[in-house]
């Protein structure tokens, strides 16, 4: 097994990939663009599948499926290192990321990936903001993914759509360095060979064009999902929107960021997710946003906040004996992404699970240092085996430093809170730390190509 050291100080281990070799013997591509994307990503996918003990049959299935559908949906390859259409899905403007979901109580880890489908028309006069890419891709794969249901996908796509005669005006108002994505899709690769498909929609383009606040676009779209049988998302949505209304007119008001759904048939309790970007540079601010100003209560909320506190203190080196620690501004004006996962219910009470994404690049640590922080966290919480193999598992999934890959890791405990974060260039690693309750631990690693 060959090894090398990347520019961020993290080793890379080259591993034999017999299933990928086998699939490569089968395929022939007449497209230089598709060949580029396949070569850039197939090794990482094959490594993740093999390292996470997928059966040979499942590895073949997913590699073949990936080759058939994904490279053609990524559009033209980068030119001179610059993306043909910068999607802003990732920090290097790449349209793609891989991930691993590790759960403490499961012997199997799930490989996942997220990307923004793109066409040659993206960024041109035909489709200036890539409104066609995701729709065309989902239509194309619809007959090749059993159980795929695009009802909510089409509904949310329409709710966030920008009419063709309003695109130029929206572009003129688009803030610099703000994500340009319209819609992205994600896939969970189950060991059974089944795909779980999710979609994500950014409302800001529609908001820029229409003048309707992004939070209103999201809330209107969610309320249209209420069922005729009395099941609704109103209780959860009202809790979110009423708290956001308390920031009305403030410069640092939380920003409605994303709307997400699972692409499955509508059933009672089907989940929808709303993402909010908010300032959370101290634990006090973080807790306030997390529980929506006290609107979310109960034992699981208290347990979640306790888990967040442990992680926050670990990340920032705070002492439990310091009575002012919760109010200390650890990174001035740092913004986090809060994810409110809701299910339709009877009645007016909110039914929400909450996750929080922390931008770890603000910690000012290298990839190696953050790996040590993560390993020590696992060690201190009773997972020495994971702490020991953490770095080597990540090494296997990485290209060399010249490949400009980015890594994201996520740790989740329980069911209610997720603390996530990431590193920015020039590091190659993006680190996500998640805590959800205290009942089980999940770990997710994302590699962005």
KENU-711014 format. One line per 10 residues: number of its first residue (from 1); for each residue x, y, z of N, C-alpha, C, O. Coordinates in steps of 0.05 Angstrom, whole numbers. Layout:
<recs>
NUM	X Y Z X Y Z X Y Z X Y Z  ...
</recs>
This chain:
<recs>
1	17 -24 0 0 0 0 18 25 0 33 29 19  15 41 -21 31 66 -23 19 88 -6 -4 87 0  36 107 1 26 129 18 40 155 9 62 155 -3  27 178 15 38 204 9 27 223 30 7 217 44  39 247 32 30 267 51 19 291 35 33 301 18  -5 299 41 -17 322 27 -7 348 39 7 348 60  -13 370 25 -2 396 33 -13 405 60 -2 423 72  -35 393 70 -46 402 95 -37 383 118 -48 384 140  -17 367 112 -5 351 133 -19 325 139 -13 312 159  -38 317 123 -53 292 127 -44 272 106 -43 278 82
11	-39 248 115 -29 227 97 -50 217 79 -74 218 85  -42 206 56 -60 193 37 -50 165 32 -26 161 25  -67 145 35 -60 117 31 -73 107 5 -97 108 3  -57 98 -14 -68 88 -39 -74 58 -35 -57 42 -27  -99 50 -40 -107 23 -34 -117 10 -60 -129 23 -77  -113 -16 -62 -122 -32 -85 -153 -31 -86 -166 -35 -65  -164 -27 -110 -193 -25 -113 -202 -44 -135 -207 -35 -158  -203 -70 -130 -209 -89 -151 -236 -86 -164 -238 -91 -188  -257 -78 -150 -283 -75 -162 -283 -51 -181 -295 -53 -203  -269 -29 -173 -267 -7 -192 -251 -15 -217 -259 -7 -239
21	-230 -30 -213 -215 -40 -236 -233 -56 -255 -231 -53 -280  -250 -72 -243 -268 -89 -259 -288 -71 -275 -292 -76 -298  -299 -52 -261 -319 -34 -275 -305 -17 -296 -317 -12 -317  -281 -8 -291 -266 7 -311 -262 -8 -336 -260 3 -358  -260 -35 -334 -256 -51 -358 -281 -52 -375 -280 -58 -399  -304 -47 -363 -330 -49 -376 -337 -23 -391 -352 -24 -411  -327 0 -382 -338 25 -392 -321 37 -414 -296 33 -415  -334 52 -431 -320 67 -452 -335 94 -455 -359 94 -458  -321 116 -453 -333 142 -454 -323 157 -478 -299 159 -483  -342 169 -493 -335 185 -516 -334 215 -509 -328 232 -525
31	-341 220 -483 -342 248 -474 -318 254 -456 -315 241 -436  -302 274 -463 -280 282 -446 -289 293 -420 -276 289 -399  -312 307 -420 -323 317 -395 -330 295 -376 -323 296 -352  -345 275 -385 -353 253 -369 -330 237 -359 -329 228 -336  -310 233 -377 -286 218 -369 -271 233 -347 -260 221 -329  -270 260 -349 -257 275 -328 -271 271 -301 -257 266 -281  -297 274 -300 -312 272 -275 -310 244 -263 -307 240 -239  -311 224 -281 -309 196 -271 -281 191 -259 -279 180 -237  -260 200 -273 -233 196 -262 -229 212 -236 -215 202 -218  -241 235 -234 -238 252 -210 -251 240 -186 -242 244 -163
41	-274 226 -190 -290 218 -167 -293 188 -163 -299 179 -140  -288 171 -183 -293 143 -180 -275 130 -159 -284 112 -145  -250 139 -157 -232 127 -137 -242 132 -109 -240 114 -92  -251 156 -104 -261 163 -77 -286 146 -71 -288 135 -49  -305 145 -90 -329 129 -85 -322 100 -80 -332 87 -62  -305 88 -97 -297 60 -94 -283 55 -67 -288 35 -54  -266 74 -59 -253 71 -33 -272 72 -10 -270 56 9  -291 90 -11 -311 92 10 -329 67 12 -334 57 34  -337 57 -11 -353 33 -11 -338 9 0 -348 -7 16  -313 6 -8 -297 -16 1 -290 -14 31 -291 -33 46
51	-282 10 39 -274 15 67 -297 10 86 -293 3 109  -322 15 76 -345 12 93 -360 -15 88 -383 -18 95  -345 -34 77 -353 -62 76 -379 -67 61 -395 -83 70  -383 -53 39 -405 -60 21 -398 -86 7 -375 -91 2  -418 -102 1 -413 -127 -13 -402 -121 -41 -406 -99 -52  -388 -140 -53 -378 -136 -80 -401 -130 -99 -398 -113 -117  -423 -143 -96 -446 -138 -113 -456 -109 -110 -462 -96 -130  -458 -100 -85 -467 -72 -81 -447 -52 -92 -455 -32 -104  -421 -57 -89 -401 -39 -100 -404 -37 -130 -403 -15 -141  -407 -60 -144 -410 -59 -173 -435 -44 -180 -434 -27 -199
61	-457 -49 -166 -482 -36 -172 -479 -5 -170 -488 9 -188  -468 4 -149 -466 33 -145 -446 46 -163 -451 68 -172  -424 33 -169 -404 44 -187 -416 46 -215 -412 66 -229  -430 25 -224 -443 26 -250 -465 47 -251 -467 62 -271  -481 49 -230 -503 69 -230 -491 97 -230 -500 114 -245  -470 101 -214 -457 127 -213 -446 135 -240 -451 158 -249  -432 117 -253 -421 123 -279 -442 130 -300 -439 148 -316  -465 116 -298 -486 120 -318 -499 147 -315 -505 160 -336  -503 157 -291 -520 180 -287 -505 205 -277 -512 228 -285  -485 203 -260 -474 226 -247 -454 242 -264 -459 266 -267
71	-433 231 -276 -415 247 -292 -429 263 -314 -422 286 -319  -449 251 -328 -463 267 -349 -478 291 -337 -483 310 -351  -485 289 -311 -501 311 -299 -484 332 -286 -494 351 -274  -458 330 -288 -440 350 -277 -430 371 -297 -415 389 -290  -439 368 -322 -433 388 -342 -404 388 -350 -390 369 -345  -396 410 -363 -368 412 -373 -348 411 -350 -354 421 -328  -325 400 -355 -304 399 -335 -292 427 -330 -296 445 -347  -278 431 -309 -264 456 -303 -244 463 -325 -232 445 -337  -241 488 -330 -221 498 -350 -200 513 -335 -205 533 -322  -175 505 -338 -152 517 -325 -157 520 -295 -150 540 -282
81	-169 499 -283 -174 498 -255 -198 514 -245 -204 514 -221  -212 526 -263 -236 542 -256 -261 527 -265 -262 516 -287  -282 526 -247 -306 512 -254 -321 525 -278 -321 549 -280  -333 508 -295 -349 519 -317 -372 536 -306 -378 557 -316  -385 525 -285 -406 540 -272 -402 536 -242 -407 514 -231  -393 557 -228 -388 555 -199 -414 551 -184 -430 570 -182  -417 528 -171 -443 522 -159 -445 534 -130 -467 538 -120  -423 539 -118 -423 548 -90 -434 528 -71 -440 535 -48  -437 503 -80 -445 482 -61 -423 478 -40 -428 472 -17  -398 481 -49 -375 477 -32 -357 502 -33 -361 520 -48
91	-337 502 -15 -319 525 -13 -301 530 -37 -292 552 -41  -296 509 -53 -279 512 -76 -296 514 -102 -286 512 -124  -322 519 -98 -342 521 -120 -346 495 -135 -358 495 -157  -337 473 -123 -343 447 -135 -372 440 -132 -385 449 -112  -384 425 -150 -412 418 -149 -417 392 -134 -439 381 -135  -397 381 -120 -400 353 -110 -387 349 -82 -367 361 -76  -400 332 -66 -388 323 -41 -397 294 -35 -420 287 -39  -378 278 -24 -384 252 -13 -388 253 17 -379 272 30  -400 233 28 -402 231 58 -405 203 67 -414 185 52  -398 198 92 -402 173 106 -419 178 131 -412 196 146
101	-439 162 135 -455 165 159 -449 141 177 -456 118 170  -436 146 200 -429 125 219 -447 127 243 -450 148 255  -459 104 251 -476 103 274 -466 84 295 -458 61 288  -466 93 320 -454 77 341 -467 50 344 -454 30 349  -493 49 341 -508 24 345 -512 7 320 -526 -13 321  -499 15 299 -501 0 274 -473 -10 266 -454 5 268  -471 -34 256 -446 -44 246 -439 -35 218 -416 -38 209  -459 -22 205 -454 -14 177 -455 16 175 -472 30 188  -437 27 158 -437 55 153 -448 60 125 -445 44 107  -462 83 121 -475 89 96 -458 110 81 -452 131 92
111	-452 104 56 -438 124 39 -460 141 26 -481 131 17  -454 167 24 -473 185 13 -459 206 -5 -435 209 -3  -474 219 -23 -463 241 -38 -484 261 -44 -508 255 -46  -475 286 -48 -492 309 -53 -480 325 -76 -455 328 -78  -496 334 -95 -485 351 -117 -507 368 -130 -531 363 -126  -498 388 -144 -516 405 -160 -513 397 -189 -493 403 -202  -533 384 -200 -532 377 -229 -530 402 -246 -542 423 -240  -514 400 -266 -507 423 -283 -508 414 -313 -502 391 -319  -515 433 -330 -515 427 -359 -497 448 -373 -487 466 -360  -493 444 -399 -477 463 -414 -490 490 -416 -478 510 -422
121	-517 490 -411 -531 516 -412 -528 533 -387 -533 557 -387  -519 520 -365 -516 535 -340 -497 558 -343 -475 556 -353  -506 582 -334 -489 605 -336 -490 619 -362 -477 640 -366  -505 608 -381 -509 621 -408 -535 635 -409 -551 635 -389  -541 649 -431 -566 663 -434 -590 644 -433 -612 653 -425  -586 619 -440 -608 600 -439 -616 593 -410 -640 589 -404  -597 591 -392 -602 584 -364 -582 597 -346 -564 584 -336  -584 623 -342 -563 638 -328 -558 629 -299 -535 630 -290  -578 619 -285 -574 611 -257 -579 581 -253 -586 573 -230  -576 566 -274 -578 536 -272 -604 527 -259 -604 512 -240
131	-626 536 -271 -652 527 -261 -660 500 -274 -679 488 -265  -646 492 -296 -654 469 -311 -640 443 -302 -650 421 -304  -615 446 -291 -598 423 -286 -611 402 -268 -612 379 -276  -620 410 -244 -631 391 -225 -656 378 -235 -661 354 -232  -674 395 -248 -699 384 -258 -694 363 -280 -707 342 -279  -676 369 -298 -671 350 -320 -659 325 -309 -666 303 -318  -641 327 -289 -628 303 -278 -649 285 -264 -650 261 -269  -666 297 -247 -686 281 -233 -706 268 -252 -714 245 -247  -713 282 -273 -731 270 -293 -717 246 -306 -730 226 -311  -691 249 -311 -676 228 -326 -674 203 -309 -676 181 -320
141	-669 206 -283 -664 182 -267 -690 170 -255 -689 149 -242  -712 183 -260 -737 175 -246 -745 146 -250 -757 134 -233  -739 135 -274 -746 107 -279 -725 87 -270 -728 63 -273  -703 98 -260 -681 80 -252 -676 81 -221 -656 70 -212  -694 93 -206 -693 93 -177 -719 84 -166 -738 100 -164  -722 59 -159 -747 48 -148 -756 64 -123 -740 71 -106  -782 71 -122 -793 86 -100 -790 116 -101 -799 130 -83  -776 126 -121 -772 155 -124 -799 168 -129 -813 160 -148  -805 189 -114 -829 204 -118 -822 234 -119 -809 244 -100  -829 247 -140 -820 275 -145 -842 295 -140 -840 318 -148
151	-863 287 -126 -886 306 -121 -876 331 -106 -880 353 -115  -864 326 -83 -854 349 -67 -831 363 -81 -828 388 -79  -814 348 -95 -792 361 -110 -803 381 -130 -793 404 -130  -823 374 -146 -834 393 -165 -847 416 -151 -846 439 -160  -860 410 -129 -874 431 -114 -855 452 -103 -860 476 -106  -833 443 -91 -813 462 -80 -797 475 -102 -789 498 -99  -792 461 -124 -778 473 -146 -794 496 -157 -783 517 -164  -820 493 -160 -837 514 -170 -839 537 -150 -839 560 -158  -840 531 -124 -842 551 -104 -818 570 -103 -820 593 -95  -794 559 -111 -770 575 -111 -761 583 -139 -739 594 -142
161	-777 579 -158 -770 584 -186 -769 615 -192 -785 630 -180  -751 623 -209 -750 651 -218 -759 652 -247 -747 639 -264  -781 667 -252 -790 669 -280 -768 679 -298 -752 695 -290  -768 670 -323 -747 677 -341 -744 707 -345 -721 717 -348  -766 722 -343 -764 751 -347 -754 766 -322 -751 790 -322  -750 750 -300 -741 763 -276 -712 755 -268 -702 764 -247  -700 738 -284 -673 727 -277 -652 749 -277 -636 751 -259  -652 766 -298 -632 787 -299 -633 806 -275 -613 814 -265  -657 813 -267 -660 830 -244 -650 817 -218 -638 830 -201  -655 791 -215 -646 776 -192 -615 775 -192 -603 778 -171
171	-603 770 -215 -574 769 -217 -562 796 -209 -542 797 -195  -574 818 -217 -564 844 -211 -565 850 -181 -548 865 -171  -583 837 -167 -586 841 -138 -571 820 -121 -570 823 -97  -559 801 -134 -547 778 -120 -522 788 -104 -504 799 -116  -522 783 -78 -499 792 -61 -473 777 -69 -474 753 -76  -451 790 -69 -425 776 -74 -420 755 -53 -426 759 -30  -407 734 -62 -399 711 -44 -423 697 -31 -420 682 -12  -447 701 -42 -471 687 -32 -475 663 -51 -471 665 -75  -483 639 -40 -486 616 -57 -504 620 -81 -524 634 -79  -496 609 -104 -512 612 -128 -530 589 -134 -545 589 -153
181	-529 568 -117 -545 544 -122 -575 550 -123 -584 567 -108  -589 537 -141 -618 537 -141 -629 513 -127 -647 515 -110  -619 489 -134 -628 464 -122 -606 444 -124 -591 443 -144  -603 427 -104 -583 405 -103 -597 380 -95 -619 380 -83  -585 357 -100 -596 331 -93 -575 315 -78 -551 320 -80  -585 296 -62 -568 279 -45 -577 251 -46 -601 246 -49  -558 232 -44 -564 203 -45 -551 188 -22 -528 192 -17  -567 172 -8 -557 153 12 -555 126 -2 -575 116 -13  -531 113 -1 -527 88 -14 -530 65 6 -511 58 20  -554 55 8 -559 33 28 -544 8 20 -540 3 -4
191	-537 -8 40 -522 -32 34 -539 -52 18 -528 -70 5  -565 -49 19 -583 -67 4 -582 -62 -26 -592 -78 -42  -571 -39 -34 -571 -31 -62 -593 -10 -68 -595 -1 -91  -609 -3 -48 -629 17 -51 -618 45 -47 -601 50 -30  -628 64 -63 -620 92 -61 -642 108 -46 -666 106 -52  -633 125 -27 -651 144 -14 -644 171 -25 -621 180 -23  -664 185 -37 -659 210 -51 -671 233 -36 -694 232 -27  -656 255 -33 -665 279 -20 -659 303 -38 -641 303 -54  -675 324 -35 -670 349 -51 -671 373 -33 -684 373 -12  -656 394 -41 -652 418 -26 -656 443 -44 -646 443 -66
201	-670 463 -34 -677 486 -50 -670 512 -36 -677 515 -12  -656 529 -50 -649 556 -39 -670 576 -48 -674 578 -72  -683 590 -30 -704 608 -38 -695 636 -45 -711 653 -54  -669 642 -42 -660 670 -43 -662 682 -71 -667 706 -74  -659 665 -92 -662 675 -119 -690 685 -124 -695 707 -135  -710 669 -115 -738 677 -117 -743 702 -100 -758 720 -109  -731 704 -77 -735 727 -60 -724 752 -73 -737 773 -72  -701 750 -85 -689 773 -99 -706 783 -121 -710 807 -126  -718 764 -136 -734 771 -159 -762 782 -151 -771 801 -163  -774 770 -131 -802 776 -125 -805 797 -103 -826 810 -101
211	-784 800 -86 -787 818 -63 -801 805 -40 -804 817 -19  -809 780 -43 -821 764 -21 -799 753 -3 -780 741 -14  -800 757 23 -778 747 41 -775 717 37 -794 702 33  -750 708 40 -744 679 37 -759 663 57 -768 641 50  -762 673 81 -776 657 102 -806 654 94 -818 633 101  -818 673 80 -845 671 72 -848 651 49 -867 635 48  -829 651 31 -829 631 9 -828 603 20 -842 586 11  -811 599 40 -808 573 53 -833 565 68 -844 543 64  -844 583 84 -867 576 100 -892 571 83 -907 553 89  -895 587 61 -917 582 43 -915 554 30 -935 540 27
221	-891 547 22 -886 521 9 -892 498 28 -904 478 20  -884 501 53 -888 480 73 -918 477 79 -928 454 81  -932 499 82 -960 497 89 -977 484 67 -997 472 73  -968 486 42 -982 472 21 -980 442 23 -994 427 9  -962 432 41 -959 403 45 -977 392 66 -978 368 71  -993 410 79 -1012 401 99 -1032 382 86 -1041 387 64  -1040 361 101 -1058 341 89 -1087 347 95 -1093 363 113  -1105 335 80 -1134 339 84 -1144 324 109 -1167 329 118  -1127 307 121 -1136 291 144 -1130 305 170 -1132 292 191  -1122 330 170 -1116 345 194 -1087 344 202 -1079 359 220
231	-1071 328 189 -1042 328 194 -1030 353 181 -1035 359 158  -1014 367 196 -1002 391 185 -974 396 198 -967 384 218  -960 414 185 -934 423 195 -937 450 210 -917 462 217  -961 459 214 -966 486 225 -953 491 252 -941 512 256  -955 471 270 -945 476 297 -915 481 296 -905 499 309  -900 464 281 -871 467 279 -864 493 264 -846 508 272  -878 498 242 -872 521 226 -878 547 241 -863 567 239  -900 547 256 -907 571 272 -886 577 293 -880 600 298  -875 556 305 -854 560 326 -829 573 313 -817 592 325  -822 564 289 -798 575 276 -804 604 267 -788 622 273
241	-826 609 254 -832 635 243 -838 656 264 -830 679 261  -850 648 286 -856 667 307 -830 676 320 -827 699 328  -810 658 323 -785 666 334 -770 684 315 -758 704 323  -770 677 289 -756 694 269 -768 722 269 -754 742 263  -794 724 274 -807 751 273 -797 769 295 -800 794 293  -785 758 316 -775 775 338 -750 790 329 -741 809 343  -738 783 306 -714 796 296 -721 816 274 -703 828 261  -747 821 269 -756 838 247 -742 865 248 -742 878 268  -730 872 225 -716 898 222 -688 899 233 -675 919 229  -679 878 245 -651 878 256 -631 870 234 -637 853 217
251	-608 883 235 -588 878 215 -577 850 216 -570 838 195  -576 838 240 -565 811 243 -586 790 245 -582 769 257  -610 795 233 -632 776 235 -624 750 222 -611 749 202  -633 727 233 -628 701 221 -640 700 193 -659 714 187  -627 685 175 -634 684 147 -645 656 140 -631 636 145  -669 655 128 -679 630 118 -662 621 95 -658 635 76  -650 596 98 -628 588 80 -636 566 60 -630 569 36  -649 545 70 -655 522 52 -682 510 60 -691 512 83  -694 497 41 -718 479 45 -711 452 33 -701 451 11  -717 431 48 -709 404 39 -731 384 43 -747 386 61
261	-731 363 26 -750 341 29 -737 314 21 -718 314 6  -749 293 30 -742 266 21 -760 260 -3 -784 264 -3  -748 249 -25 -763 244 -49 -776 217 -49 -769 199 -64  -795 214 -30 -811 190 -27 -840 197 -27 -847 221 -25  -857 177 -30 -886 182 -30 -894 195 -4 -885 188 17  -913 214 -6 -923 228 17 -938 209 36 -957 196 28  -929 209 60 -941 192 81 -944 208 106 -930 228 110  -962 199 125 -964 213 150 -937 214 165 -923 193 167  -929 237 174 -904 240 188 -880 244 170 -857 244 180  -885 248 144 -862 253 125 -847 277 134 -859 298 141
271	-820 276 134 -805 298 144 -798 319 123 -794 312 99  -798 344 131 -788 366 116 -768 381 133 -769 379 158  -748 395 121 -728 408 136 -725 437 127 -724 443 103  -723 455 147 -718 483 142 -691 491 154 -686 485 177  -674 503 138 -647 511 146 -646 541 151 -655 557 134  -636 550 174 -634 578 181 -605 585 188 -592 571 203  -595 606 176 -568 616 181 -570 639 202 -585 658 198  -556 636 224 -559 655 246 -532 659 261 -516 640 263  -529 683 271 -505 688 288 -506 672 314 -527 671 327  -484 658 320 -482 642 344 -453 641 353 -441 620 351
281	-443 663 362 -414 664 369 -409 659 399 -386 659 408  -431 654 413 -428 646 441 -448 623 446 -467 620 431  -443 608 467 -461 586 473 -489 596 481 -509 583 475  -490 619 493 -516 630 500 -533 637 476 -557 630 475  -521 649 456 -535 655 431 -542 629 416 -564 627 405  -524 610 417 -529 584 404 -554 571 416 -572 562 402  -555 569 442 -577 556 456 -603 570 450 -624 557 446  -603 597 449 -627 612 444 -638 606 417 -663 603 414  -621 605 397 -630 599 370 -639 570 367 -659 564 354  -624 553 381 -630 524 379 -659 518 390 -673 503 377
291	-666 530 413 -692 523 424 -713 544 417 -734 545 429  -707 561 397 -726 581 387 -736 599 409 -760 603 412  -718 609 424 -725 627 446 -743 615 467 -760 628 478  -739 589 472 -754 575 492 -779 562 482 -794 551 498  -785 564 456 -808 551 445 -806 521 444 -827 507 444  -782 510 443 -778 482 444 -768 474 472 -748 485 482  -783 456 484 -777 449 512 -778 419 516 -785 404 497  -771 409 540 -773 381 546 -747 369 552 -726 381 550  -748 343 561 -724 329 570 -704 326 547 -680 328 551  -714 320 523 -695 315 501 -681 341 493 -658 341 484
301	-695 364 495 -682 390 490 -660 395 510 -638 404 503  -666 390 535 -646 394 556 -622 376 552 -599 385 556  -627 351 545 -605 332 540 -588 341 516 -564 339 517  -602 351 496 -587 360 472 -570 384 478 -546 385 470  -581 403 493 -565 427 500 -541 420 518 -520 432 517  -545 399 535 -523 390 551 -501 378 535 -477 382 540  -509 362 514 -489 351 496 -474 373 480 -450 371 476  -489 393 471 -477 415 456 -457 429 474 -435 437 465  -465 433 499 -447 448 518 -420 433 520 -399 445 520  -421 406 523 -396 391 526 -379 395 501 -355 399 504
311	-391 393 478 -376 395 453 -365 424 450 -342 427 442  -381 444 455 -373 472 453 -349 477 471 -329 490 463  -351 468 496 -328 472 514 -303 457 504 -281 468 507  -307 434 493 -284 418 482 -271 433 459 -247 435 457  -287 444 441 -277 457 417 -262 483 424 -241 488 413  -272 498 443 -261 524 449 -245 525 475 -236 546 483  -240 502 487 -223 501 511 -234 516 534 -219 528 550  -260 515 538 -273 529 560 -274 511 585 -273 487 582  -275 524 608 -276 509 633 -304 509 645 -317 530 645  -312 486 654 -338 484 667 -340 499 693 -362 505 702
321	-317 506 705 -317 521 730 -320 551 725 -323 566 744  -318 559 700 -321 587 693 -350 594 689 -362 586 670  -361 609 708 -390 616 707 -397 634 684 -421 637 677  -377 646 671 -383 664 648 -378 651 621 -380 664 601  -371 625 621 -362 612 597 -384 612 575 -378 616 552  -409 608 583 -431 608 563 -434 634 548 -442 634 525  -427 656 561 -430 682 548 -405 692 533 -406 712 521  -384 677 535 -359 685 522 -362 683 492 -371 663 481  -354 705 478 -355 705 449 -330 691 439 -307 701 441  -334 666 429 -311 650 421 -300 658 394 -275 658 390
331	-317 664 375 -309 674 349 -328 696 342 -352 691 337  -319 721 341 -337 744 338 -353 742 312 -343 738 290  -380 745 315 -399 746 293 -401 720 277 -410 720 255  -392 698 289 -393 672 275 -422 665 270 -439 667 288  -428 656 246 -455 647 239 -456 617 235 -437 605 224  -477 605 245 -481 576 243 -507 570 228 -524 588 225  -510 546 217 -534 538 204 -550 519 222 -540 499 230  -574 527 228 -592 510 244 -612 496 226 -624 508 208  -615 470 230 -633 454 214 -656 445 231 -653 431 251  -681 453 223 -705 445 238 -720 424 221 -732 430 201
341	-719 400 231 -731 377 217 -759 372 229 -761 366 253  -779 374 213 -807 373 223 -822 351 209 -817 343 187  -842 341 224 -861 321 213 -889 330 218 -895 344 237  -907 323 200 -935 331 202 -948 318 226 -944 294 231  -964 333 241 -977 323 265 -1005 334 267 -1013 352 253  -1021 322 285 -1046 333 293 -1041 354 315 -1024 350 332  -1056 375 315 -1053 395 336 -1033 417 329 -1023 418 307  -1029 434 349 -1013 458 345 -985 457 358 -970 476 355  -978 435 371 -952 433 383 -930 427 363 -934 411 345  -907 440 365 -885 434 347 -874 406 350 -872 396 373
351	-866 393 328 -853 367 329 -827 370 313 -826 365 289  -806 378 327 -781 386 313 -757 372 325 -754 369 349  -740 362 307 -712 355 314 -695 378 303 -700 389 282  -673 384 317 -657 407 310 -628 399 307 -617 383 323  -615 409 286 -587 405 281 -574 432 278 -586 451 268  -548 433 285 -533 459 284 -507 454 270 -491 437 278  -501 470 250 -476 468 235 -457 490 243 -463 514 239  -434 483 254 -414 503 263 -392 506 242 -381 485 234  -385 530 233 -364 534 214 -336 531 227 -326 550 239  -325 507 225 -301 501 240 -276 515 230 -256 517 244
361	-277 526 206 -254 540 196 -248 565 214 -226 576 213  -269 574 228 -266 597 246 -248 591 270 -239 610 283  -243 565 275 -226 558 298 -197 564 293 -181 565 312  -189 568 268 -161 574 262 -142 551 266 -119 555 272  -152 526 263 -136 502 267 -131 489 240 -147 491 222  -109 474 238 -103 459 214 -119 434 214 -132 427 234  -119 420 191 -133 394 189 -123 374 210 -138 360 223  -96 373 213 -85 354 232 -93 360 260 -99 342 276  -94 386 267 -102 394 294 -131 387 299 -138 377 320  -148 392 279 -176 386 282 -181 355 284 -199 346 298
371	-165 340 269 -167 311 271 -161 302 300 -174 284 310  -141 315 312 -134 308 339 -157 316 358 -163 301 377  -169 339 353 -192 347 370 -214 327 368 -226 320 388  -220 318 344 -242 298 340 -235 272 352 -252 259 365  -210 263 349 -202 237 360 -204 238 391 -213 219 403  -196 260 403 -197 262 432 -226 263 442 -232 253 463  -243 275 426 -272 275 433 -283 246 434 -297 239 453  -277 231 413 -286 203 413 -274 187 436 -288 171 449  -248 191 441 -235 177 463 -249 183 489 -254 165 505  -255 208 494 -266 216 520 -295 208 523 -306 208 545
381	-308 200 501 -336 192 502 -340 162 497 -361 153 489  -318 147 503 -321 118 503 -319 104 476 -330 82 473  -305 116 457 -302 104 430 -273 104 422 -266 116 402  -256 89 437 -227 90 431 -220 78 404 -202 87 391  -236 58 395 -230 45 369 -233 66 347 -217 67 329  -255 81 348 -260 101 327 -239 123 329 -229 133 308  -232 130 353 -211 151 357 -185 142 344 -170 158 332  -178 116 347 -153 106 336 -152 105 306 -132 111 293  -175 97 294 -175 93 265 -185 117 249 -186 116 225  -192 138 263 -205 161 250 -188 171 227 -198 174 204
391	-163 178 232 -146 190 211 -142 171 188 -144 179 165  -136 145 194 -130 126 172 -155 122 155 -152 119 130  -179 122 167 -203 119 151 -206 143 131 -214 139 108  -200 167 141 -202 190 124 -180 190 102 -185 197 79  -156 181 110 -134 181 91 -141 164 66 -135 171 43  -154 142 71 -161 123 49 -179 135 28 -179 127 5  -195 155 37 -215 166 19 -205 190 4 -220 203 -12  -179 198 8 -169 223 -3 -151 219 -27 -136 200 -29  -154 238 -45 -135 241 -66 -110 254 -54 -109 259 -30  -89 259 -71 -66 273 -62 -73 303 -59 -95 311 -67
401	-55 318 -48 -60 346 -43 -67 362 -68 -80 382 -67  -57 353 -91 -61 367 -116 -90 365 -126 -98 380 -144  -105 346 -115 -132 341 -125 -152 362 -114 -175 362 -123  -144 378 -95 -161 399 -84 -187 388 -72 -208 400 -76  -185 365 -59 -208 353 -46 -213 367 -20 -194 377 -8  -238 367 -11 -245 378 15 -259 356 31 -274 340 20  -253 355 57 -265 335 74 -284 348 95 -277 368 106  -306 335 99 -324 344 121 -330 320 138 -335 298 128  -329 324 165 -336 302 183 -359 311 201 -360 334 210  -377 293 206 -399 299 223 -402 279 245 -400 255 240
411	-405 288 270 -410 271 292 -438 277 302 -445 300 307  -454 257 306 -481 261 316 -486 243 340 -480 219 339  -499 254 361 -506 238 384 -537 241 387 -547 263 391  -551 219 386 -579 220 391 -596 230 368 -589 225 345  -618 243 374 -637 249 354 -645 279 351 -662 285 335  -633 297 366 -645 323 367 -626 346 359 -636 366 348  -601 345 364 -584 367 357 -560 357 340 -549 336 345  -553 373 321 -529 366 305 -512 391 303 -521 412 294  -488 388 313 -469 411 312 -450 405 289 -434 386 290  -450 422 269 -434 416 245 -417 440 239 -424 462 245
421	-394 435 226 -377 457 219 -358 449 197 -358 426 188  -342 468 187 -324 461 165 -299 479 164 -299 501 175  -279 469 152 -254 483 147 -254 496 119 -267 484 101  -241 518 116 -240 531 90 -213 529 78 -194 519 91  -210 537 53 -184 536 40 -164 553 56 -173 572 69  -138 546 57 -125 527 40 -126 498 51 -114 480 38  -139 493 73 -141 466 83 -157 449 64 -173 459 48  -153 423 65 -168 404 49 -191 393 64 -209 381 52  -192 395 90 -212 382 106 -234 401 115 -228 423 124  -259 392 113 -281 407 125 -291 389 148 -297 366 143
431	-294 400 171 -301 384 195 -328 391 205 -334 415 210  -345 372 207 -372 375 219 -373 359 244 -367 336 245  -382 372 266 -386 358 291 -415 360 298 -427 382 298  -428 338 305 -457 338 310 -463 324 336 -452 302 342  -481 336 352 -491 323 376 -521 323 375 -533 344 371  -534 300 378 -563 298 379 -571 281 403 -569 257 403  -580 294 424 -588 280 448 -564 265 460 -541 273 454  -568 244 476 -546 229 487 -550 200 485 -539 184 501  -567 191 466 -575 163 465 -558 147 446 -554 123 450  -548 159 425 -532 144 406 -514 163 391 -519 187 389
441	-492 152 380 -472 169 367 -472 162 338 -470 139 331  -473 182 320 -470 179 292 -446 195 283 -440 216 294  -432 185 262 -409 199 252 -411 200 222 -416 179 209  -408 223 210 -410 227 182 -386 241 172 -378 261 183  -374 231 150 -350 243 139 -357 251 110 -366 235 94  -352 276 103 -358 286 77 -332 294 63 -316 308 74  -329 285 39 -306 292 22 -317 307 -2 -333 296 -17  -308 332 -6 -318 348 -28 -298 348 -50 -275 356 -46  -306 340 -73 -288 339 -96 -289 366 -111 -275 369 -131
</recs>
